Amino acid sequence: SSVELTQHFIRRIEKLDAKLNSLITINSDLALQRAAEADRQLAKGEANPLCGVPYIHKDIFCTQGIRTSCASRMLHDFIAP
């Protein structure tokens, strides 16, 4: 399921990212909520081909309500409206 796949990658991030330091903001709760919604859409047959596939995007794209710093000290606390 999408939830299981998302949980797998969250565990990998928790295990490896302290050493890799590749992610600035991690929102596991939102990822799991969206995965559950994807599973519901898949069950209803209303999903597009990539529905439920977890992905990460760079910290240069504004996402409503999520801190977007662009790895810049000047934008350290910027939260996209």
N, C-alpha and C positions, 0 to 999 in steps of 0.2 A: 504494500500500500504506500501511498505518498507519505503518510505519517511515519511509517517504519523507515522509509528511505531518508526522510528528513532527520529523524532521530539518529540514524546511523551517522550522518554527516555532522550533526551537532556533537556527537561523542568524539568524532575524529578531530573536530576543531578544538574541543576542550582538551584533548590529549596532546595535540601537536602545536597549537598556535602560540602557546607561551614561548616555545623555542623559535618558531618561525616568525612570529610577530607580523603576520601577513594581513590581519584584519583589525580595523580600528573600532568599529561598532558591530556588536553581535546582538541580534534581537531574536533569540530562540523562541520566545513565546509567540511572537507574530508569525514566525516561520511555521510553527506547529499549527497555529490557527488556520493559516492559508493552506497548509497541507490537508487538514481535515476538510476544509471546504472543497479542495480539489477531489478528495475521495468521494464526497457527496455528489459532485458533478459527474465524476466517472461512473458512479453507480447508476445515475439517472441517464447515462448516455449523452450528456450535454457538454462533454469536454472536447477541447481542441487537442491536436496531436501531442503537444508538449505540456499539457495540463498535469500538474503534480510533480514535475521534474524540478528539484531544488536547484537554485543557482545563486551565485554571489555576484554583486556588481561593485565596481570600484567606488571609493568614497569621493567621487567627483560628481556624482549624480544626485541632485536633490530628491529626497523622498520625504513626503509629508510627515512631520512629526518625528523624524529621525535626525540625529546629529549628522551633519555633513561638514567635515572639516577640510577636505581636500589635502589632508596631511599638513595643514598650515597652522602655525601658532595663532595667526591673526583670526582664523575662523574656528578655533578650537571648540568654542561653545555654540556655534551656529546650529540652529535647528530649523530645518526647512518649513516654511508656512504651509 
